[in-house]
């Protein structure tokens, strides 16, 4: 298809129950120019291929099978298969608003300094289920919620980076930094993360801009199995590991990680006691503290591995 202005990419792994709605939200985009949809099947064993083939009559849509598990691997595969300079990534369990592609594309067209852009994310709760009272706004972010307000702005702190489920990136920038790092990002059932944070760090260090565009709205389905305290604790554990890996990749490994992790662990426990009467904030701080155990575990393994190599 000639003159593709933007490529929408869905990386998916065993999410056939949600995938159809995600693809359909892209097929019905109100976009004034040409676009394509690339579905990267990352080693799925369910009905993923069938879901895509049911929509194969649409000329916008292409299917690619990537057998090597890993979200970053799948994202890089999607980028290689895509035709456009602007790459827009949508999660397989999310639904894009009708203007999603148009808002993203216009931002890049109007500002050549933008390397990364993403929008607001709201949550779709399972039918008949109310948000548990023990989920704080901070923990809701672990479910994908992302809201920096109603006005567009440029991100200055990497911690505020757009969420990967509603994420776009300029191909020339992505190529320049060598793609998404396969050592970060989810692989199968592990919950490694921080790849978007790392991308924002690279962009800001290189003089690029990272934009938050509230009108590029996406809604994210909350899977019922995630509404358990154990899921959030596991998510916190992997967040700690991800932060440790990110520091190690940035050359910040060493004994200092043990001190930082220990201090953050104690701080998390102390704050959980401060919020003893608030179930949401109390659990939030406990998840944070538990994540520091994951951080310390990864730091110790890193030090042992370094010692063994010597």
C-alpha positions, 0 to 999 in steps of 0.5 A, a space after each residue: 500500500 503506497 504512501 502510508 502515513 502511520 503504521 498501527 502495530 498490535 503485539 499480541 500473545 494469547 489474548 484472542 478474547 480481547 484482540 478482535 475489539 482492538 483490531 476493530 477499533 483500528 479498522 474504524 479510525 477516522 483518519 484522513 490519510 493512509 494507514 496500515 495495521 500490523 498484528 504481530 502474533 508473538 508465539 500465541 497458542 490460542 485463536 489469535 491467527 483465526 481472529 486476524 484472518 476473520 478480518 483479512 478482507 480489510 486491505 489495511 491489515 497484515 499478520 506476522 508470526 514472531 516465534 521468539 517470546 518477548 514484547 520488545 522482540 515483537 515490537 521490533 518485528 512490527 517496526 521492521 514490517 511496518 511501512 510508515 515513519 510514525 509507529 503507533 503501538 496499541 495493546 491487544 487488550 485495549 480499544 482506541 478512540 476513533 481519532 487516535 491515529 489522527 491525533 498522534 499523526 498530527 502531533 508528529 507532523 506539526 513538531 519534527 522534534 517529537 520522538 515519542 507520544 502517547 495519550 490518556 488511558 482509561 480503564 474498562 472494568 470487568 462486567 459486574 465488578 466494581 473497582 476494589 477499595 484497596 486499589 489506590 490511584 498509584 496501583 491503578 497505574 499498574 493496570 494501565 491508567 494514565 492521566 496527566 490532565 486535559 491539556 497536551 504537554 511535554 514530558 520532562 521526567 522519564 517517570 511520567 512517560 506514556 504507557 506502552 499500551 497507548 504509545 507511538 514513536 518516530 522510526 528514525 529515532 527508534 532506528 538510531 537507538 537500535 530498537 527496543 531493548 530485548 532485555 526489558 519488556 515482558 517475556 511470556 508471563 514475567 512482568 519485566 517493564 521499564 522499556 518505555 521509561 528507558 526510551 524516554 530517557 534516551 529521547 530527552 538525553 538526545 534533545 528530542 521531545 516526548 509528548 502527552 496528548 490527552 485526545 489520543 485516548 485509549 481504553 484498557 480492559 482490566 482482566 479479572 485475574 488482575 483484581 487480586 492482591 497477589 497480582 499487584 504484589 507480583 507486579 511490584 516484584 517485577 517492577 523492582 527487578 525491572 528497575 534494577 536491570 535498567 540501572 545495570 544496563 545504564 552502568 549503575 550496577 554495584 554495591 550502591 544498589 544494595 544501599 538504595 534498595 534497602 533504604 527504599 524497602 524501609 521507607 515503603 514499610 514505614 509509609 505503610 504504617 503511616 497509612 494504617 487506616 487507609 486500605 488503598 494507600 497502605 497496600 500501595 506502600 506494601 506493594 512498593 516495599 515488596 518490589 524493593 525485595 525484587 530489586 535487591 534480589 536482582 541486585 544480589 544476583 548481578 553482583 554474584 554473576 559479576 564476581 563469578 565472571 572474575 
